[in-house]
Amino acid sequence: MKRKGNLYENIYKIENIMAAYDEVCRNTKSKRKVNRFKEFKCIYISRIYNILKNREYKVGPYIHFTIYEPKKREIVSQGMIDKIVNHLVSRFILYPAILPCLIDTNVSSRAGLGTKAGLEAAKEFHRKCKIKYGKYYILKCDISKFFASINKERLKEKLLRKIKDKEAIKILFDIVDSSEDGLGIGNMTSQVFAIFYLNDMDHFIKEQLRIKYYVRYQDDFLLFHESKDYLKYCFEQIKEFLKKEKLELNGKSRLYTSSNNFIFLGRNQKGKYARYRTVKRKLKKKVYLYKTGVIDLMSLSGSVLCYKQLCKRDIRVTLENK
């Protein structure tokens, strides 16, 4: 595939800035920040236009905070101007350059895809393998500390293979270098970089290992095959391939039989969110975090209500299917 050029000029077109502005305001949770930003909309739009057109953009500081659902993660956030630039870079530089080379079952961070698409693909592969093979096996893999382990120099090499626009490469490299270790979770560019970073692995699995039924959501992926021994071989080959990418699989990666009811993207094979004992364990942990002052009462209440609704929905779906 030819390298893409003439990309940078698209990020300072007024209509594109306006679209990114609306999207960021719509998706930002802090309404106080959004309302303050909207008061001076014309000024901010003009500032973003001038900064990008004159090639004067400097990546702003990151705000670090911790979330505890579905597990403990360090998240980063930036100011509104940086968020808008992040969206512009993702929509008008990264997407045109990398989307054509991604496989269909790489389901994260793209319009019309996501966890729902990943779960539907996995369900369809289960159905097809059951009809075709009867008994089959699934290799479930998860990469250890994926975002923090992404090698910046390796990522830059991959970007240079797809983009020849020097101005576009400069702003991409500035964003990549702005985080301390790997990529920070929370930025739109980080999500897009992440789906692209493992694209070579996707093609290796599909084209060299010849795995027909394969689905990936960020660093979680499944391989389906009739042969247990062949999936063991694939497991070793994937570990060797990931060494070149400066990554490694974590201890949760393992082989399952078709009768095992494992969890993928928070759901089991029947589509249920979690076993009730898992919900009980997670709520117990949230209560401990509240008592020790790590989280506030609003966070605890939100988790209780969320799990309550999920459990109700699982019961309703079960009854409807009977």
C-alpha positions in Angstrom: 0.0 0.0 0.0 1.3 3.5 -0.9 2.2 5.9 1.8 -0.3 8.7 2.4 0.6 12.3 1.7 -1.2 15.7 1.9 -2.8 14.9 5.3 -1.8 17.8 7.5 -3.7 20.5 5.7 -7.0 18.8 6.6 -6.6 19.3 10.3 -6.9 23.1 10.1 -9.9 23.3 7.8 -12.5 25.3 9.7 -15.3 22.8 9.0 -13.2 20.0 10.5 -12.2 22.0 13.5 -15.9 22.8 14.1 -16.9 19.1 13.8 -14.1 18.1 16.3 -15.2 20.9 18.6 -18.8 19.7 18.7 -17.7 16.1 19.2 -15.4 16.9 22.1 -18.0 19.1 23.8 -20.6 16.4 23.5 -18.3 13.7 24.9 -16.5 15.6 27.7 -18.0 14.6 31.1 -17.0 17.9 32.9 -19.9 20.1 31.9 -18.4 23.0 33.8 -15.3 22.8 31.6 -17.5 22.6 28.5 -19.7 25.5 29.4 -16.6 27.7 30.1 -15.2 26.7 26.8 -18.4 27.4 24.9 -18.5 31.0 26.3 -15.5 31.9 24.1 -16.1 29.4 21.2 -15.1 31.8 18.4 -11.8 32.7 20.2 -10.9 29.1 20.8 -11.8 28.0 17.2 -9.6 30.9 15.8 -6.8 30.0 18.2 -6.8 26.3 17.2 -6.9 27.3 13.5 -3.9 29.7 13.8 -1.8 27.3 15.9 -2.3 24.4 13.5 -1.9 26.5 10.3 1.3 28.1 11.5 2.7 24.7 12.8 3.0 26.1 16.3 1.1 23.3 18.3 2.8 22.2 21.5 1.3 19.2 23.3 -0.3 20.4 26.6 0.2 18.9 30.1 -1.5 15.7 31.2 -3.8 15.3 34.2 -3.3 11.8 35.7 -6.0 10.0 37.7 -7.0 6.5 38.6 -10.1 4.5 37.9 -11.1 1.2 39.5 -13.7 -0.3 37.1 -13.5 -2.7 35.5 -10.0 -2.8 37.0 -7.4 -0.4 38.3 -6.0 1.8 35.5 -4.0 5.0 35.3 -5.9 7.4 33.0 -4.7 10.7 31.4 -6.7 13.7 30.4 -5.8 17.1 28.7 -7.3 20.5 28.2 -10.1 21.2 25.7 -7.8 22.5 23.0 -5.6 19.4 23.2 -8.6 17.2 23.1 -9.8 18.9 19.9 -6.4 18.6 18.3 -6.3 14.9 19.3 -9.6 14.3 17.5 -8.4 16.2 14.4 -5.2 14.2 14.2 -7.1 11.0 14.6 -9.9 11.7 12.1 -7.9 13.4 9.4 -4.3 12.0 9.6 -4.4 8.6 11.3 -7.7 7.2 10.0 -7.1 7.9 6.3 -3.6 6.4 6.6 -4.2 3.2 8.7 -7.8 2.2 8.2 -7.3 0.6 4.8 -4.7 -1.8 6.2 -6.7 -3.0 9.3 -8.5 -6.4 9.2 -12.2 -6.5 9.7 -12.1 -8.4 13.0 -9.9 -5.8 14.6 -13.0 -4.3 16.2 -11.9 -1.4 18.5 -11.9 2.4 18.1 -13.7 2.5 14.8 -17.2 3.7 13.8 -19.7 0.8 13.9 -17.3 -1.4 15.8 -16.5 -1.9 19.5 -17.1 -4.4 22.3 -20.5 -5.3 20.8 -19.0 -6.1 17.5 -16.3 -8.1 19.2 -18.8 -10.2 21.2 -20.9 -10.7 18.1 -17.9 -11.9 16.1 -16.9 -14.3 18.9 -20.4 -15.7 19.1 -20.5 -16.2 15.3 -17.2 -18.0 15.4 -18.4 -20.3 18.2 -21.5 -21.1 16.1 -19.5 -21.8 12.9 -16.9 -23.9 14.7 -19.5 -26.0 16.5 -21.2 -26.8 13.2 -17.9 -27.4 11.3 -15.8 -29.2 13.9 -18.1 -30.2 16.8 -15.4 -30.0 19.4 -12.9 -27.2 19.0 -10.4 -25.1 20.9 -9.9 -21.4 21.7 -6.7 -19.6 22.4 -7.4 -16.5 24.5 -4.6 -14.0 24.8 -4.1 -10.8 26.7 -1.0 -8.6 26.5 0.7 -7.5 29.7 0.4 -3.7 30.5 -0.3 -3.1 26.8 -0.5 0.7 26.6 2.4 1.3 29.0 4.5 -1.3 27.1 4.1 0.1 23.6 7.5 0.9 22.3 7.6 4.5 20.9 10.4 4.0 18.4 8.7 0.9 17.0 5.5 2.8 16.7 7.2 5.6 14.8 8.7 3.1 12.4 5.3 1.7 11.7 3.8 5.2 11.1 6.6 6.1 8.7 5.7 3.1 6.6 2.1 4.5 6.1 2.6 8.3 6.1 5.0 10.4 4.0 3.6 13.9 4.9 6.4 15.4 7.0 4.1 17.9 8.8 1.7 15.1 9.7 4.6 12.9 10.9 5.9 15.7 13.1 2.7 16.3 15.0 2.2 12.6 15.4 5.7 12.1 16.8 5.2 15.1 19.2 2.1 13.4 20.6 3.8 10.1 20.9 6.8 11.6 22.7 4.6 13.7 25.1 3.8 10.7 27.4 6.5 9.3 29.7 6.1 5.5 29.3 4.3 4.0 26.4 1.0 5.6 25.6 -1.4 7.2 28.1 -4.9 5.7 28.3 -7.6 8.3 27.6 -6.5 10.1 24.5 -8.2 9.4 21.2 -4.8 9.2 19.4 -3.7 6.6 22.0 -6.6 4.4 21.1 -5.9 4.6 17.4 -2.2 4.1 17.8 -3.0 1.0 19.9 -5.2 -0.7 17.3 -2.6 0.0 14.7 0.4 -1.1 16.7 -0.7 -4.8 16.6 -1.8 -4.7 13.0 1.3 -6.6 11.9 0.4 -9.3 14.4 -3.2 -9.5 13.0 -1.8 -10.1 9.5 0.7 -12.6 10.8 -2.1 -14.6 12.5 -4.4 -14.5 9.6 -2.0 -14.9 6.7 1.0 -16.9 8.0 -0.6 -18.9 10.8 -3.8 -19.3 8.6 -6.2 -18.8 11.5 -9.6 -18.2 9.8 -11.6 -17.4 13.0 -9.8 -14.6 14.8 -11.0 -11.5 16.6 -9.2 -8.8 18.5 -10.3 -5.9 20.7 -7.1 -3.8 21.6 -4.9 -6.3 23.5 -7.5 -9.0 24.0 -7.8 -11.6 21.2 -9.2 -15.0 20.4 -8.1 -17.7 18.0 -10.5 -20.6 17.1 -9.3 -23.9 15.6 -10.1 -27.6 15.6 -6.6 -28.7 16.6 -5.4 -28.2 20.2 -1.8 -28.9 19.1 -1.9 -26.3 16.4 -3.1 -23.7 18.7 -0.3 -24.6 21.1 2.1 -24.0 18.2 0.4 -20.7 17.4 0.7 -19.7 21.1 4.5 -20.1 20.9 4.7 -18.3 17.5 2.7 -15.3 18.8 5.0 -15.0 21.8 8.0 -15.0 19.6 6.4 -12.4 17.3 5.5 -10.1 20.2 9.1 -10.1 21.3 9.9 -8.1 18.1 7.1 -5.7 19.1 8.6 -5.3 22.6 5.5 -6.9 24.2 4.7 -10.0 26.0 1.5 -12.0 26.9 0.4 -12.0 30.5 -0.3 -15.0 32.7 -4.0 -15.1 31.9 -3.4 -16.2 28.3 -4.3 -19.8 27.9 -6.1 -22.5 25.8 -9.7 -23.4 26.3 -12.0 -26.1 25.0 -15.3 -25.3 23.4 -17.1 -26.4 26.6 -15.3 -23.9 28.9 -17.3 -20.8 29.8 -14.5 -18.2 29.8 -14.9 -14.4 29.9 -14.1 -12.2 26.8 -14.7 -8.5 26.9 -16.6 -8.8 30.2 -19.0 -11.4 28.9 -19.1 -15.2 28.9 -20.1 -17.4 26.0 -23.8 -17.0 26.8 -23.5 -13.2 26.7 -23.9 -12.7 30.4 -22.0 -9.9 32.0 -20.5 -11.8 34.9 -21.2 -14.4 37.5 -23.0 -13.1 40.5 -20.0 -14.2 42.8 -17.8 -12.0 40.6 -20.2 -9.0 41.1 -20.2 -9.7 44.8 -16.4 -9.7 44.9 -16.1 -6.5 42.9 -18.7 -4.7 45.1 -16.8 -5.8 48.2 -13.7 -4.3 46.8 -15.5 -1.0 46.1 -16.8 -0.9 49.7 -13.2 -1.3 50.9 -12.0 1.5 48.6 -14.7 3.8 49.9 -14.0 3.0 53.6 -10.3 3.7 53.1 -11.0 7.0 51.4 -9.7 6.1 47.9 -13.1 6.7 46.2 -16.1 8.8 47.2 -19.7 7.9 47.9 -20.9 8.9 44.5 -18.5 6.4 42.8 -19.6 3.6 45.2 -23.3 4.4 44.5 -22.7 4.4 40.8 -21.1 1.0 40.9 -23.9 -0.5 43.0 -26.6 0.8 40.6 -24.6 -0.3 37.5 -24.2 -3.9 38.7 -27.8 -4.0 39.9 -29.0 -3.1 36.4 -26.7 -5.5 34.7 -27.8 -8.4 36.9 -31.5 -7.5 36.2 -30.8 -7.5 32.5 -29.1 -10.9 32.7 -32.1 -12.3 34.5 -34.5 -10.7 31.9 -32.6 -12.1 28.9 -32.4 -15.6 30.5 -36.2 -15.6 31.0 -36.9 -14.4 27.5 -34.7 -17.1 26.0 -36.5 -19.9 27.9 
